[in-house]
Amino acid sequence: MIDVINCEFWISPDEYDGVVEIPFSSAIGEYTVQSIVGTIKKKAESTGSSRVLFFNVNTDAAEPISRIGLPGMVSWLFKYPQPTVFSVEGDVRDSCLELAMACDLRVAARSATLGMTQLVRGHMPGDGGVYLLTRLMGPGIATDMLLTGRELTGEEALESGLVNYLSDDPAAKAREIARTIASHGKLASKYVKEAVNAAGDLTFEQGARLEADLSFMLHGTPEREAGLAAFRAGRDPRP
């Protein structure tokens, strides 16, 4: 059964199969962004930390998100404990790209272009874009994109790791990925995300120690025991 919030501000988050889908299907206005941000956070927090978040952005919404942004959403999303997935049908620029980069996995249309173009207008990213782009792409390509306004094609973005998948139907592909992740152990997914996010700031020894500690913490949990029992019985661990 799908639980739908009746939201008058152009979004109605849906919940299904362990996923909270946040669809952006039309233009947003600068006077409604705070309400949109509040609705997203309320829906995610009402389910605890056990849901995969899926941001589904279509062509009509991509441009206004790029221009207006969602204040505070990037930093909140980057720290969200469960996996997050982002799909976009249109071009991904500026604030929209910052939102995408704050997610763990990104799916874009094959025809999409991706870029951080603020410097062309005499501005610079202000919501974590420099950090996120450098973290994902490395300083060489990130500096090029930031200083020149260079936009990557979908294929270039895929090859460089800025997106994980290209699809003719990015929403369907991302929804499939989100459901797959949600079908796995929620606590294990949370710990894997924590270890991955920490890896860039740790030495190998520190990263391996964190990984071992998190793995140890899974031992004896009901989730792990249920998974092992299902494996021995040759059945799906999901209820």
Secondary structure, DSSP 8 states (H G I E B T S, - for coil): --EE---SSS---EEETTEEEEEE-S---TTTHHHHHHHHHHHHHHTTT--EEEEEE-HHHHHHHHHH--TTHHHHHHT-SS-EEEEESS-EEHHHHHHHHHSSEEEEETT-EEE--GGGGT----SSHHHHHHHHH-HHHHHHHHHH--EEEHHHHHHHTS-SEEESSHHHHHHHHHHHHHTS-HHHHHHHHHHHHHHTTS-HHHHHHHHHHHHHHHTT-HHHHHHHHHHHHTS-S--
